[in-house]
């Protein structure tokens, strides 16, 4: 039988995973290889880690202060819970679009394409989190 990790352990692991993936994106941004697919994959992994970190952070807070958030299954507040589909991810999309633009050398006329690619990355990350 496998024991579930404590909220503190989940939080620590998710923070470390998010940090590693952020470092990977930073490295790729600072040392461009021209492989846009690899950069987009790193961004996708970073966004999934970001969502997992948010979930672990929220679970830790709930475990420390259970009265802060009602424990009913249908209770959803932005940033509290694991249902990312209904949340506004525009800030995440904007940040990823800017990273895509910068990694491509800041070309002119690519804003709409960068935004669409960033939306797709966030949508894939949210879908992956919904699947477990």
Secondary structure as a PSIPRED ss2 file (coil, helix, strand):
# PSIPRED VFORMAT (PSIPRED V4.0)

   1 X C   1.000  0.000  0.000
   2 X C   1.000  0.000  0.000
   3 X C   1.000  0.000  0.000
   4 X C   1.000  0.000  0.000
   5 X C   1.000  0.000  0.000
   6 X C   1.000  0.000  0.000
   7 X H   0.000  1.000  0.000
   8 X H   0.000  1.000  0.000
   9 X H   0.000  1.000  0.000
  10 X H   0.000  1.000  0.000
  11 X H   0.000  1.000  0.000
  12 X H   0.000  1.000  0.000
  13 X H   0.000  1.000  0.000
  14 X H   0.000  1.000  0.000
  15 X H   0.000  1.000  0.000
  16 X H   0.000  1.000  0.000
  17 X H   0.000  1.000  0.000
  18 X H   0.000  1.000  0.000
  19 X H   0.000  1.000  0.000
  20 X H   0.000  1.000  0.000
  21 X H   0.000  1.000  0.000
  22 X H   0.000  1.000  0.000
  23 X H   0.000  1.000  0.000
  24 X H   0.000  1.000  0.000
  25 X H   0.000  1.000  0.000
  26 X H   0.000  1.000  0.000
  27 X H   0.000  1.000  0.000
  28 X H   0.000  1.000  0.000
  29 X H   0.000  1.000  0.000
  30 X H   0.000  1.000  0.000
  31 X C   1.000  0.000  0.000
  32 X C   1.000  0.000  0.000
  33 X C   1.000  0.000  0.000
  34 X C   1.000  0.000  0.000
  35 X C   1.000  0.000  0.000
  36 X H   0.000  1.000  0.000
  37 X H   0.000  1.000  0.000
  38 X H   0.000  1.000  0.000
  39 X H   0.000  1.000  0.000
  40 X H   0.000  1.000  0.000
  41 X H   0.000  1.000  0.000
  42 X H   0.000  1.000  0.000
  43 X H   0.000  1.000  0.000
  44 X H   0.000  1.000  0.000
  45 X H   0.000  1.000  0.000
  46 X H   0.000  1.000  0.000
  47 X H   0.000  1.000  0.000
  48 X H   0.000  1.000  0.000
  49 X H   0.000  1.000  0.000
  50 X H   0.000  1.000  0.000
  51 X H   0.000  1.000  0.000
  52 X H   0.000  1.000  0.000
  53 X H   0.000  1.000  0.000
  54 X H   0.000  1.000  0.000
  55 X H   0.000  1.000  0.000
  56 X H   0.000  1.000  0.000
  57 X H   0.000  1.000  0.000
  58 X H   0.000  1.000  0.000
  59 X H   0.000  1.000  0.000
  60 X H   0.000  1.000  0.000
  61 X H   0.000  1.000  0.000
  62 X H   0.000  1.000  0.000
  63 X H   0.000  1.000  0.000
  64 X H   0.000  1.000  0.000
  65 X C   1.000  0.000  0.000
  66 X C   1.000  0.000  0.000
  67 X C   1.000  0.000  0.000
  68 X C   1.000  0.000  0.000
  69 X C   1.000  0.000  0.000
  70 X C   1.000  0.000  0.000
  71 X C   1.000  0.000  0.000
  72 X C   1.000  0.000  0.000
  73 X C   1.000  0.000  0.000
  74 X C   1.000  0.000  0.000
  75 X C   1.000  0.000  0.000
  76 X C   1.000  0.000  0.000
  77 X E   0.000  0.000  1.000
  78 X C   1.000  0.000  0.000
  79 X C   1.000  0.000  0.000
  80 X E   0.000  0.000  1.000
  81 X C   1.000  0.000  0.000
  82 X C   1.000  0.000  0.000
  83 X C   1.000  0.000  0.000
  84 X C   1.000  0.000  0.000
  85 X C   1.000  0.000  0.000
  86 X C   1.000  0.000  0.000
  87 X C   1.000  0.000  0.000
  88 X C   1.000  0.000  0.000
  89 X C   1.000  0.000  0.000
  90 X H   0.000  1.000  0.000
  91 X H   0.000  1.000  0.000
  92 X H   0.000  1.000  0.000
  93 X H   0.000  1.000  0.000
  94 X H   0.000  1.000  0.000
  95 X H   0.000  1.000  0.000
  96 X H   0.000  1.000  0.000
  97 X H   0.000  1.000  0.000
  98 X H   0.000  1.000  0.000
  99 X H   0.000  1.000  0.000
 100 X H   0.000  1.000  0.000
 101 X H   0.000  1.000  0.000
 102 X H   0.000  1.000  0.000
 103 X H   0.000  1.000  0.000
 104 X C   1.000  0.000  0.000
 105 X C   1.000  0.000  0.000
 106 X C   1.000  0.000  0.000
 107 X C   1.000  0.000  0.000
 108 X C   1.000  0.000  0.000
 109 X C   1.000  0.000  0.000
 110 X C   1.000  0.000  0.000
 111 X H   0.000  1.000  0.000
 112 X H   0.000  1.000  0.000
 113 X H   0.000  1.000  0.000
 114 X H   0.000  1.000  0.000
 115 X H   0.000  1.000  0.000
 116 X H   0.000  1.000  0.000
 117 X H   0.000  1.000  0.000
 118 X H   0.000  1.000  0.000
 119 X H   0.000  1.000  0.000
 120 X H   0.000  1.000  0.000
 121 X H   0.000  1.000  0.000
 122 X H   0.000  1.000  0.000
 123 X H   0.000  1.000  0.000
 124 X H   0.000  1.000  0.000
 125 X H   0.000  1.000  0.000
 126 X H   0.000  1.000  0.000
 127 X H   0.000  1.000  0.000
 128 X H   0.000  1.000  0.000
 129 X H   0.000  1.000  0.000
 130 X H   0.000  1.000  0.000
 131 X H   0.000  1.000  0.000
 132 X C   1.000  0.000  0.000
